[in-house]
Amino acid sequence: MFYDLAAHRAAKGLADVELVRLEQLYPFPKAALEAVVARAKGAEVVWCQEEPQNMGPWPFLLQR
């Protein structure tokens, strides 16, 4: 999914889109994720995953 999004971003020349990969779920990297979100103050944050919403890491992350 990341590489498809990166290719689309490059093809469209979107310089104002940042892609962040969350590869570690435990221990949850709360401080690192907060720092990334703080860098993008005022930006829309979108979660993207290949799996349906009820699968993958989203249910786990929603609690954090």
Predicted model as a PDB file, atoms N, CA, C, CB and O in Angstrom, pLDDT in the B-factor column:
MODEL        1                                                                  
ATOM      1  N   MET A   1       0.823  -1.179   0.000  1.00 89.00           N  
ATOM      2  CA  MET A   1       0.000   0.000   0.000  1.00 89.00           C  
ATOM      3  C   MET A   1       0.878   1.258   0.000  1.00 89.00           C  
ATOM      4  CB  MET A   1      -0.943  -0.011   1.207  1.00 89.00           C  
ATOM      5  O   MET A   1       0.606   2.203  -0.741  1.00 89.00           O  
ATOM      6  N   PHE A   2       1.912   1.272   0.814  1.00 93.00           N  
ATOM      7  CA  PHE A   2       2.783   2.451   0.898  1.00 93.00           C  
ATOM      8  C   PHE A   2       3.378   2.805  -0.464  1.00 93.00           C  
ATOM      9  CB  PHE A   2       3.907   2.210   1.911  1.00 93.00           C  
ATOM     10  O   PHE A   2       3.402   3.971  -0.856  1.00 93.00           O  
ATOM     11  N   TYR A   3       3.854   1.797  -1.171  1.00 95.00           N  
ATOM     12  CA  TYR A   3       4.509   2.068  -2.453  1.00 95.00           C  
ATOM     13  C   TYR A   3       3.517   2.558  -3.502  1.00 95.00           C  
ATOM     14  CB  TYR A   3       5.216   0.816  -2.959  1.00 95.00           C  
ATOM     15  O   TYR A   3       3.868   3.386  -4.343  1.00 95.00           O  
ATOM     16  N   ASP A   4       2.293   2.063  -3.465  1.00 95.00           N  
ATOM     17  CA  ASP A   4       1.257   2.571  -4.371  1.00 95.00           C  
ATOM     18  C   ASP A   4       0.950   4.033  -4.067  1.00 95.00           C  
ATOM     19  CB  ASP A   4      -0.026   1.723  -4.258  1.00 95.00           C  
ATOM     20  O   ASP A   4       0.832   4.850  -4.980  1.00 95.00           O  
ATOM     21  N   LEU A   5       0.821   4.360  -2.788  1.00 96.00           N  
ATOM     22  CA  LEU A   5       0.553   5.747  -2.402  1.00 96.00           C  
ATOM     23  C   LEU A   5       1.721   6.657  -2.759  1.00 96.00           C  
ATOM     24  CB  LEU A   5       0.263   5.836  -0.903  1.00 96.00           C  
ATOM     25  O   LEU A   5       1.514   7.779  -3.222  1.00 96.00           O  
ATOM     26  N   ALA A   6       2.942   6.184  -2.548  1.00 96.00           N  
ATOM     27  CA  ALA A   6       4.124   6.988  -2.883  1.00 96.00           C  
ATOM     28  C   ALA A   6       4.209   7.231  -4.388  1.00 96.00           C  
ATOM     29  CB  ALA A   6       5.407   6.294  -2.388  1.00 96.00           C  
ATOM     30  O   ALA A   6       4.568   8.325  -4.823  1.00 96.00           O  
ATOM     31  N   ALA A   7       3.879   6.214  -5.178  1.00 97.00           N  
ATOM     32  CA  ALA A   7       3.903   6.373  -6.632  1.00 97.00           C  
ATOM     33  C   ALA A   7       2.838   7.364  -7.082  1.00 97.00           C  
ATOM     34  CB  ALA A   7       3.696   5.020  -7.327  1.00 97.00           C  
ATOM     35  O   ALA A   7       3.086   8.183  -7.967  1.00 97.00           O  
ATOM     36  N   HIS A   8       1.662   7.295  -6.482  1.00 97.00           N  
ATOM     37  CA  HIS A   8       0.586   8.232  -6.830  1.00 97.00           C  
ATOM     38  C   HIS A   8       0.971   9.661  -6.444  1.00 97.00           C  
ATOM     39  CB  HIS A   8      -0.733   7.827  -6.130  1.00 97.00           C  
ATOM     40  O   HIS A   8       0.737  10.604  -7.199  1.00 97.00           O  
ATOM     41  N   ARG A   9       1.560   9.802  -5.264  1.00 96.00           N  
ATOM     42  CA  ARG A   9       2.008  11.125  -4.814  1.00 96.00           C  
ATOM     43  C   ARG A   9       3.033  11.700  -5.781  1.00 96.00           C  
ATOM     44  CB  ARG A   9       2.603  11.046  -3.395  1.00 96.00           C  
ATOM     45  O   ARG A   9       2.964  12.878  -6.129  1.00 96.00           O  
ATOM     46  N   ALA A  10       3.979  10.882  -6.214  1.00 97.00           N  
ATOM     47  CA  ALA A  10       5.005  11.337  -7.155  1.00 97.00           C  
ATOM     48  C   ALA A  10       4.397  11.668  -8.517  1.00 97.00           C  
ATOM     49  CB  ALA A  10       6.095  10.269  -7.313  1.00 97.00           C  
ATOM     50  O   ALA A  10       4.763  12.670  -9.132  1.00 97.00           O  
ATOM     51  N   ALA A  11       3.480  10.839  -8.986  1.00 98.00           N  
ATOM     52  CA  ALA A  11       2.859  11.064 -10.292  1.00 98.00           C  
ATOM     53  C   ALA A  11       2.051  12.357 -10.316  1.00 98.00           C  
ATOM     54  CB  ALA A  11       1.964   9.886 -10.660  1.00 98.00           C  
ATOM     55  O   ALA A  11       1.993  13.040 -11.338  1.00 98.00           O  
ATOM     56  N   LYS A  12       1.433  12.685  -9.198  1.00 97.00           N  
ATOM     57  CA  LYS A  12       0.620  13.907  -9.105  1.00 97.00           C  
ATOM     58  C   LYS A  12       1.442  15.119  -8.665  1.00 97.00           C  
ATOM     59  CB  LYS A  12      -0.533  13.692  -8.130  1.00 97.00           C  
ATOM     60  O   LYS A  12       0.946  16.246  -8.683  1.00 97.00           O  
ATOM     61  N   GLY A  13       2.707  14.888  -8.267  1.00 97.00           N  
ATOM     62  CA  GLY A  13       3.558  15.987  -7.815  1.00 97.00           C  
ATOM     63  C   GLY A  13       3.061  16.616  -6.525  1.00 97.00           C  
ATOM     64  O   GLY A  13       3.131  17.834  -6.360  1.00 97.00           O  
ATOM     65  N   LEU A  14       2.570  15.811  -5.626  1.00 95.00           N  
ATOM     66  CA  LEU A  14       2.006  16.305  -4.372  1.00 95.00           C  
ATOM     67  C   LEU A  14       3.111  16.513  -3.342  1.00 95.00           C  
ATOM     68  CB  LEU A  14       0.944  15.328  -3.830  1.00 95.00           C  
ATOM     69  O   LEU A  14       3.506  15.573  -2.653  1.00 95.00           O  
ATOM     70  N   ALA A  15       3.599  17.721  -3.238  1.00 92.00           N  
ATOM     71  CA  ALA A  15       4.680  18.030  -2.295  1.00 92.00           C  
ATOM     72  C   ALA A  15       4.152  18.243  -0.881  1.00 92.00           C  
ATOM     73  CB  ALA A  15       5.442  19.271  -2.753  1.00 92.00           C  
ATOM     74  O   ALA A  15       4.932  18.266   0.071  1.00 92.00           O  
ATOM     75  N   ASP A  16       2.844  18.400  -0.732  1.00 92.00           N  
ATOM     76  CA  ASP A  16       2.277  18.675   0.590  1.00 92.00           C  
ATOM     77  C   ASP A  16       1.649  17.433   1.237  1.00 92.00           C  
ATOM     78  CB  ASP A  16       1.233  19.772   0.481  1.00 92.00           C  
ATOM     79  O   ASP A  16       0.845  17.550   2.162  1.00 92.00           O  
ATOM     80  N   VAL A  17       2.019  16.254   0.750  1.00 93.00           N  
ATOM     81  CA  VAL A  17       1.510  15.001   1.310  1.00 93.00           C  
ATOM     82  C   VAL A  17       2.681  14.231   1.896  1.00 93.00           C  
ATOM     83  CB  VAL A  17       0.764  14.150   0.227  1.00 93.00           C  
ATOM     84  O   VAL A  17       3.673  13.966   1.217  1.00 93.00           O  
ATOM     85  N   GLU A  18       2.547  13.878   3.166  1.00 93.00           N  
ATOM     86  CA  GLU A  18       3.585  13.088   3.835  1.00 93.00           C  
ATOM     87  C   GLU A  18       3.030  11.704   4.116  1.00 93.00           C  
ATOM     88  CB  GLU A  18       4.063  13.774   5.155  1.00 93.00           C  
ATOM     89  O   GLU A  18       1.911  11.565   4.611  1.00 93.00           O  
ATOM     90  N   LEU A  19       3.805  10.690   3.804  1.00 94.00           N  
ATOM     91  CA  LEU A  19       3.421   9.308   4.090  1.00 94.00           C  
ATOM     92  C   LEU A  19       4.264   8.808   5.257  1.00 94.00           C  
ATOM     93  CB  LEU A  19       3.603   8.391   2.830  1.00 94.00           C  
ATOM     94  O   LEU A  19       5.488   8.941   5.255  1.00 94.00           O  
ATOM     95  N   VAL A  20       3.607   8.241   6.236  1.00 92.00           N  
ATOM     96  CA  VAL A  20       4.292   7.726   7.421  1.00 92.00           C  
ATOM     97  C   VAL A  20       3.891   6.275   7.607  1.00 92.00           C  
ATOM     98  CB  VAL A  20       3.952   8.569   8.694  1.00 92.00           C  
ATOM     99  O   VAL A  20       2.704   5.948   7.626  1.00 92.00           O  
ATOM    100  N   ARG A  21       4.866   5.421   7.743  1.00 92.00           N  
ATOM    101  CA  ARG A  21       4.601   3.992   7.955  1.00 92.00           C  
ATOM    102  C   ARG A  21       4.729   3.672   9.436  1.00 92.00           C  
ATOM    103  CB  ARG A  21       5.576   3.110   7.119  1.00 92.00           C  
ATOM    104  O   ARG A  21       5.715   4.031  10.080  1.00 92.00           O  
ATOM    105  N   LEU A  22       3.730   2.998   9.963  1.00 88.00           N  
ATOM    106  CA  LEU A  22       3.754   2.544  11.344  1.00 88.00           C  
ATOM    107  C   LEU A  22       4.000   1.045  11.307  1.00 88.00           C  
ATOM    108  CB  LEU A  22       2.418   2.897  12.105  1.00 88.00           C  
ATOM    109  O   LEU A  22       3.094   0.267  11.007  1.00 88.00           O  
ATOM    110  N   GLU A  23       5.212   0.646  11.609  1.00 88.00           N  
ATOM    111  CA  GLU A  23       5.594  -0.761  11.494  1.00 88.00           C  
ATOM    112  C   GLU A  23       5.714  -1.462  12.836  1.00 88.00           C  
ATOM    113  CB  GLU A  23       6.893  -0.874  10.759  1.00 88.00           C  
ATOM    114  O   GLU A  23       5.784  -2.689  12.889  1.00 88.00           O  
ATOM    115  N   GLN A  24       5.738  -0.709  13.906  1.00 87.00           N  
ATOM    116  CA  GLN A  24       5.858  -1.301  15.240  1.00 87.00           C  
ATOM    117  C   GLN A  24       4.584  -1.008  16.010  1.00 87.00           C  
ATOM    118  CB  GLN A  24       7.107  -0.751  15.999  1.00 87.00           C  
ATOM    119  O   GLN A  24       4.227   0.152  16.214  1.00 87.00           O  
ATOM    120  N   LEU A  25       3.902  -2.050  16.436  1.00 87.00           N  
ATOM    121  CA  LEU A  25       2.677  -1.865  17.194  1.00 87.00           C  
ATOM    122  C   LEU A  25       2.881  -2.073  18.689  1.00 87.00           C  
ATOM    123  CB  LEU A  25       1.617  -2.804  16.690  1.00 87.00           C  
ATOM    124  O   LEU A  25       2.147  -1.510  19.502  1.00 87.00           O  
ATOM    125  N   TYR A  26       3.868  -2.872  19.053  1.00 89.00           N  
ATOM    126  CA  TYR A  26       4.127  -3.107  20.466  1.00 89.00           C  
ATOM    127  C   TYR A  26       5.620  -3.193  20.726  1.00 89.00           C  
ATOM    128  CB  TYR A  26       3.431  -4.384  20.937  1.00 89.00           C  
ATOM    129  O   TYR A  26       6.295  -3.956  20.034  1.00 89.00           O  
ATOM    130  N   PRO A  27       6.165  -2.475  21.658  1.00 92.00           N  
ATOM    131  CA  PRO A  27       5.449  -1.459  22.418  1.00 92.00           C  
ATOM    132  C   PRO A  27       5.040  -0.307  21.497  1.00 92.00           C  
ATOM    133  CB  PRO A  27       6.318  -0.939  23.585  1.00 92.00           C  
ATOM    134  O   PRO A  27       5.773   0.063  20.580  1.00 92.00           O  
ATOM    135  N   PHE A  28       3.882   0.237  21.753  1.00 89.00           N  
ATOM    136  CA  PHE A  28       3.337   1.265  20.878  1.00 89.00           C  
ATOM    137  C   PHE A  28       4.216   2.517  20.923  1.00 89.00           C  
ATOM    138  CB  PHE A  28       1.885   1.606  21.280  1.00 89.00           C  
ATOM    139  O   PHE A  28       4.502   3.029  22.005  1.00 89.00           O  
ATOM    140  N   PRO A  29       4.648   3.013  19.760  1.00 91.00           N  
ATOM    141  CA  PRO A  29       5.552   4.174  19.707  1.00 91.00           C  
ATOM    142  C   PRO A  29       4.790   5.501  19.816  1.00 91.00           C  
ATOM    143  CB  PRO A  29       6.361   4.150  18.403  1.00 91.00           C  
ATOM    144  O   PRO A  29       4.819   6.324  18.901  1.00 91.00           O  
ATOM    145  N   LYS A  30       4.121   5.688  20.935  1.00 91.00           N  
ATOM    146  CA  LYS A  30       3.250   6.848  21.126  1.00 91.00           C  
ATOM    147  C   LYS A  30       3.988   8.171  20.945  1.00 91.00           C  
ATOM    148  CB  LYS A  30       2.627   6.801  22.503  1.00 91.00           C  
ATOM    149  O   LYS A  30       3.511   9.046  20.224  1.00 91.00           O  
ATOM    150  N   ALA A  31       5.133   8.327  21.581  1.00 95.00           N  
ATOM    151  CA  ALA A  31       5.875   9.592  21.495  1.00 95.00           C  
ATOM    152  C   ALA A  31       6.317   9.885  20.064  1.00 95.00           C  
ATOM    153  CB  ALA A  31       7.097   9.555  22.419  1.00 95.00           C  
ATOM    154  O   ALA A  31       6.222  11.023  19.606  1.00 95.00           O  
ATOM    155  N   ALA A  32       6.794   8.876  19.367  1.00 93.00           N  
ATOM    156  CA  ALA A  32       7.242   9.074  17.984  1.00 93.00           C  
ATOM    157  C   ALA A  32       6.072   9.448  17.077  1.00 93.00           C  
ATOM    158  CB  ALA A  32       7.933   7.804  17.456  1.00 93.00           C  
ATOM    159  O   ALA A  32       6.204  10.320  16.218  1.00 93.00           O  
ATOM    160  N   LEU A  33       4.933   8.792  17.264  1.00 89.00           N  
ATOM    161  CA  LEU A  33       3.757   9.095  16.446  1.00 89.00           C  
ATOM    162  C   LEU A  33       3.218  10.492  16.762  1.00 89.00           C  
ATOM    163  CB  LEU A  33       2.660   8.040  16.673  1.00 89.00           C  
ATOM    164  O   LEU A  33       2.810  11.222  15.859  1.00 89.00           O  
ATOM    165  N   GLU A  34       3.219  10.853  18.032  1.00 92.00           N  
ATOM    166  CA  GLU A  34       2.793  12.209  18.415  1.00 92.00           C  
ATOM    167  C   GLU A  34       3.704  13.268  17.800  1.00 92.00           C  
ATOM    168  CB  GLU A  34       2.781  12.356  19.948  1.00 92.00           C  
ATOM    169  O   GLU A  34       3.228  14.329  17.395  1.00 92.00           O  
ATOM    170  N   ALA A  35       4.995  12.997  17.725  1.00 94.00           N  
ATOM    171  CA  ALA A  35       5.935  13.954  17.135  1.00 94.00           C  
ATOM    172  C   ALA A  35       5.665  14.126  15.642  1.00 94.00           C  
ATOM    173  CB  ALA A  35       7.389  13.493  17.361  1.00 94.00           C  
ATOM    174  O   ALA A  35       5.752  15.240  15.125  1.00 94.00           O  
ATOM    175  N   VAL A  36       5.346  13.059  14.957  1.00 91.00           N  
ATOM    176  CA  VAL A  36       5.044  13.143  13.523  1.00 91.00           C  
ATOM    177  C   VAL A  36       3.778  13.949  13.300  1.00 91.00           C  
ATOM    178  CB  VAL A  36       4.895  11.737  12.909  1.00 91.00           C  
ATOM    179  O   VAL A  36       3.730  14.804  12.415  1.00 91.00           O  
ATOM    180  N   VAL A  37       2.755  13.680  14.096  1.00 90.00           N  
ATOM    181  CA  VAL A  37       1.487  14.404  13.954  1.00 90.00           C  
ATOM    182  C   VAL A  37       1.672  15.876  14.322  1.00 90.00           C  
ATOM    183  CB  VAL A  37       0.390  13.763  14.840  1.00 90.00           C  
ATOM    184  O   VAL A  37       1.073  16.745  13.688  1.00 90.00           O  
ATOM    185  N   ALA A  38       2.475  16.164  15.318  1.00 93.00           N  
ATOM    186  CA  ALA A  38       2.722  17.557  15.717  1.00 93.00           C  
ATOM    187  C   ALA A  38       3.427  18.341  14.614  1.00 93.00           C  
ATOM    188  CB  ALA A  38       3.559  17.602  17.000  1.00 93.00           C  
ATOM    189  O   ALA A  38       3.195  19.540  14.460  1.00 93.00           O  
ATOM    190  N   ARG A  39       4.283  17.672  13.849  1.00 90.00           N  
ATOM    191  CA  ARG A  39       4.966  18.323  12.717  1.00 90.00           C  
ATOM    192  C   ARG A  39       3.981  18.793  11.666  1.00 90.00           C  
ATOM    193  CB  ARG A  39       5.977  17.370  12.082  1.00 90.00           C  
ATOM    194  O   ARG A  39       4.233  19.767  10.957  1.00 90.00           O  
ATOM    195  N   ALA A  40       2.879  18.113  11.569  1.00 85.00           N  
ATOM    196  CA  ALA A  40       1.880  18.405  10.535  1.00 85.00           C  
ATOM    197  C   ALA A  40       0.681  19.137  11.136  1.00 85.00           C  
ATOM    198  CB  ALA A  40       1.417  17.103   9.843  1.00 85.00           C  
ATOM    199  O   ALA A  40      -0.464  18.842  10.791  1.00 85.00           O  
ATOM    200  N   LYS A  41       0.937  20.072  12.018  1.00 86.00           N  
ATOM    201  CA  LYS A  41      -0.123  20.793  12.714  1.00 86.00           C  
ATOM    202  C   LYS A  41      -1.108  21.405  11.717  1.00 86.00           C  
ATOM    203  CB  LYS A  41       0.475  21.888  13.612  1.00 86.00           C  
ATOM    204  O   LYS A  41      -0.715  22.091  10.773  1.00 86.00           O  
ATOM    205  N   GLY A  42      -2.374  21.145  11.945  1.00 88.00           N  
ATOM    206  CA  GLY A  42      -3.410  21.668  11.077  1.00 88.00           C  
ATOM    207  C   GLY A  42      -3.702  20.810   9.857  1.00 88.00           C  
ATOM    208  O   GLY A  42      -4.647  21.082   9.116  1.00 88.00           O  
ATOM    209  N   ALA A  43      -2.908  19.787   9.644  1.00 90.00           N  
ATOM    210  CA  ALA A  43      -3.109  18.920   8.483  1.00 90.00           C  
ATOM    211  C   ALA A  43      -4.146  17.850   8.792  1.00 90.00           C  
ATOM    212  CB  ALA A  43      -1.781  18.269   8.054  1.00 90.00           C  
ATOM    213  O   ALA A  43      -4.379  17.519   9.954  1.00 90.00           O  
ATOM    214  N   GLU A  44      -4.755  17.319   7.764  1.00 91.00           N  
ATOM    215  CA  GLU A  44      -5.663  16.195   7.921  1.00 91.00           C  
ATOM    216  C   GLU A  44      -4.830  14.928   8.047  1.00 91.00           C  
ATOM    217  CB  GLU A  44      -6.663  16.098   6.726  1.00 91.00           C  
ATOM    218  O   GLU A  44      -3.939  14.678   7.235  1.00 91.00           O  
ATOM    219  N   VAL A  45      -5.120  14.139   9.058  1.00 89.00           N  
ATOM    220  CA  VAL A  45      -4.421  12.873   9.269  1.00 89.00           C  
ATOM    221  C   VAL A  45      -5.365  11.756   8.826  1.00 89.00           C  
ATOM    222  CB  VAL A  45      -3.977  12.695  10.780  1.00 89.00           C  
ATOM    223  O   VAL A  45      -6.509  11.683   9.274  1.00 89.00           O  
ATOM    224  N   VAL A  46      -4.877  10.893   7.947  1.00 90.00           N  
ATOM    225  CA  VAL A  46      -5.694   9.812   7.399  1.00 90.00           C  
ATOM    226  C   VAL A  46      -5.003   8.483   7.660  1.00 90.00           C  
ATOM    227  CB  VAL A  46      -5.944  10.012   5.879  1.00 90.00           C  
ATOM    228  O   VAL A  46      -3.810   8.338   7.391  1.00 90.00           O  
ATOM    229  N   TRP A  47      -5.751   7.508   8.185  1.00 86.00           N  
ATOM    230  CA  TRP A  47      -5.229   6.166   8.386  1.00 86.00           C  
ATOM    231  C   TRP A  47      -5.573   5.343   7.152  1.00 86.00           C  
ATOM    232  CB  TRP A  47      -5.807   5.513   9.687  1.00 86.00           C  
ATOM    233  O   TRP A  47      -6.709   5.370   6.679  1.00 86.00           O  
ATOM    234  N   CYS A  48      -4.599   4.619   6.636  1.00 88.00           N  
ATOM    235  CA  CYS A  48      -4.822   3.785   5.461  1.00 88.00           C  
ATOM    236  C   CYS A  48      -4.233   2.408   5.725  1.00 88.00           C  
ATOM    237  CB  CYS A  48      -4.195   4.426   4.186  1.00 88.00           C  
ATOM    238  O   CYS A  48      -3.100   2.286   6.191  1.00 88.00           O  
ATOM    239  N   GLN A  49      -5.010   1.370   5.423  1.00 84.00           N  
ATOM    240  CA  GLN A  49      -4.521   0.004   5.539  1.00 84.00           C  
ATOM    241  C   GLN A  49      -5.169  -0.837   4.455  1.00 84.00           C  
ATOM    242  CB  GLN A  49      -4.813  -0.583   6.945  1.00 84.00           C  
ATOM    243  O   GLN A  49      -6.250  -0.510   3.965  1.00 84.00           O  
ATOM    244  N   GLU A  50      -4.507  -1.914   4.084  1.00 82.00           N  
ATOM    245  CA  GLU A  50      -5.022  -2.789   3.029  1.00 82.00           C  
ATOM    246  C   GLU A  50      -6.217  -3.609   3.487  1.00 82.00           C  
ATOM    247  CB  GLU A  50      -3.931  -3.714   2.545  1.00 82.00           C  
ATOM    248  O   GLU A  50      -7.123  -3.889   2.703  1.00 82.00           O  
ATOM    249  N   GLU A  51      -6.217  -3.993   4.751  1.00 79.00           N  
ATOM    250  CA  GLU A  51      -7.262  -4.857   5.273  1.00 79.00           C  
ATOM    251  C   GLU A  51      -8.552  -4.068   5.498  1.00 79.00           C  
ATOM    252  CB  GLU A  51      -6.806  -5.518   6.578  1.00 79.00           C  
ATOM    253  O   GLU A  51      -8.522  -2.840   5.584  1.00 79.00           O  
ATOM    254  N   PRO A  52      -9.689  -4.775   5.593  1.00 75.00           N  
ATOM    255  CA  PRO A  52     -10.935  -4.107   5.961  1.00 75.00           C  
ATOM    256  C   PRO A  52     -10.807  -3.472   7.346  1.00 75.00           C  
ATOM    257  CB  PRO A  52     -12.115  -5.103   5.932  1.00 75.00           C  
ATOM    258  O   PRO A  52      -9.907  -3.821   8.110  1.00 75.00           O  
ATOM    259  N   GLN A  53     -11.692  -2.556   7.662  1.00 71.00           N  
ATOM    260  CA  GLN A  53     -11.608  -1.813   8.923  1.00 71.00           C  
ATOM    261  C   GLN A  53     -11.617  -2.730  10.144  1.00 71.00           C  
ATOM    262  CB  GLN A  53     -12.758  -0.829   9.020  1.00 71.00           C  
ATOM    263  O   GLN A  53     -10.959  -2.433  11.141  1.00 71.00           O  
ATOM    264  N   ASN A  54     -12.354  -3.840  10.080  1.00 73.00           N  
ATOM    265  CA  ASN A  54     -12.445  -4.723  11.248  1.00 73.00           C  
ATOM    266  C   ASN A  54     -11.295  -5.727  11.323  1.00 73.00           C  
ATOM    267  CB  ASN A  54     -13.763  -5.469  11.225  1.00 73.00           C  
ATOM    268  O   ASN A  54     -11.320  -6.640  12.149  1.00 73.00           O  
ATOM    269  N   MET A  55     -10.295  -5.562  10.468  1.00 76.00           N  
ATOM    270  CA  MET A  55      -9.137  -6.441  10.481  1.00 76.00           C  
ATOM    271  C   MET A  55      -7.873  -5.571  10.541  1.00 76.00           C  
ATOM    272  CB  MET A  55      -9.125  -7.379   9.221  1.00 76.00           C  
ATOM    273  O   MET A  55      -7.963  -4.343  10.544  1.00 76.00           O  
ATOM    274  N   GLY A  56      -6.732  -6.192  10.588  1.00 75.00           N  
ATOM    275  CA  GLY A  56      -5.490  -5.436  10.613  1.00 75.00           C  
ATOM    276  C   GLY A  56      -5.317  -4.707  11.934  1.00 75.00           C  
ATOM    277  O   GLY A  56      -5.988  -5.043  12.909  1.00 75.00           O  
ATOM    278  N   PRO A  57      -4.438  -3.721  11.992  1.00 78.00           N  
ATOM    279  CA  PRO A  57      -4.119  -3.058  13.245  1.00 78.00           C  
ATOM    280  C   PRO A  57      -5.118  -1.980  13.684  1.00 78.00           C  
ATOM    281  CB  PRO A  57      -2.780  -2.453  13.133  1.00 78.00           C  
ATOM    282  O   PRO A  57      -5.029  -1.511  14.819  1.00 78.00           O  
ATOM    283  N   TRP A  58      -6.056  -1.572  12.838  1.00 75.00           N  
ATOM    284  CA  TRP A  58      -6.918  -0.448  13.191  1.00 75.00           C  
ATOM    285  C   TRP A  58      -7.670  -0.635  14.509  1.00 75.00           C  
ATOM    286  CB  TRP A  58      -7.903  -0.215  12.093  1.00 75.00           C  
ATOM    287  O   TRP A  58      -7.660   0.293  15.318  1.00 75.00           O  
ATOM    288  N   PRO A  59      -8.322  -1.773  14.781  1.00 74.00           N  
ATOM    289  CA  PRO A  59      -9.002  -1.913  16.080  1.00 74.00           C  
ATOM    290  C   PRO A  59      -8.052  -1.749  17.275  1.00 74.00           C  
ATOM    291  CB  PRO A  59      -9.681  -3.273  16.158  1.00 74.00           C  
ATOM    292  O   PRO A  59      -8.426  -1.176  18.298  1.00 74.00           O  
ATOM    293  N   PHE A  60      -6.844  -2.249  17.137  1.00 78.00           N  
ATOM    294  CA  PHE A  60      -5.837  -2.103  18.201  1.00 78.00           C  
ATOM    295  C   PHE A  60      -5.433  -0.638  18.371  1.00 78.00           C  
ATOM    296  CB  PHE A  60      -4.588  -2.962  17.888  1.00 78.00           C  
ATOM    297  O   PHE A  60      -5.335  -0.141  19.493  1.00 78.00           O  
ATOM    298  N   LEU A  61      -5.203   0.045  17.254  1.00 78.00           N  
ATOM    299  CA  LEU A  61      -4.764   1.435  17.307  1.00 78.00           C  
ATOM    300  C   LEU A  61      -5.852   2.405  17.744  1.00 78.00           C  
ATOM    301  CB  LEU A  61      -4.249   1.847  15.971  1.00 78.00           C  
ATOM    302  O   LEU A  61      -5.564   3.442  18.342  1.00 78.00           O  
ATOM    303  N   LEU A  62      -7.077   2.075  17.450  1.00 75.00           N  
ATOM    304  CA  LEU A  62      -8.195   2.945  17.810  1.00 75.00           C  
ATOM    305  C   LEU A  62      -8.243   3.163  19.320  1.00 75.00           C  
ATOM    306  CB  LEU A  62      -9.525   2.347  17.316  1.00 75.00           C  
ATOM    307  O   LEU A  62      -8.683   4.216  19.781  1.00 75.00           O  
ATOM    308  N   GLN A  63      -7.799   2.188  20.082  1.00 75.00           N  
ATOM    309  CA  GLN A  63      -7.793   2.298  21.546  1.00 75.00           C  
ATOM    310  C   GLN A  63      -6.663   3.187  22.054  1.00 75.00           C  
ATOM    311  CB  GLN A  63      -7.675   0.919  22.171  1.00 75.00           C  
ATOM    312  O   GLN A  63      -6.661   3.580  23.221  1.00 75.00           O  
ATOM    313  N   ARG A  64      -5.709   3.504  21.195  1.00 72.00           N  
ATOM    314  CA  ARG A  64      -4.567   4.300  21.600  1.00 72.00           C  
ATOM    315  C   ARG A  64      -4.684   5.696  21.073  1.00 72.00           C  
ATOM    316  CB  ARG A  64      -3.282   3.674  21.130  1.00 72.00           C  
ATOM    317  O   ARG A  64      -3.804   6.523  21.315  1.00 72.00           O  
TER     318      ARG A  64                                                      
ENDMDL                                                                          
END                                                                             
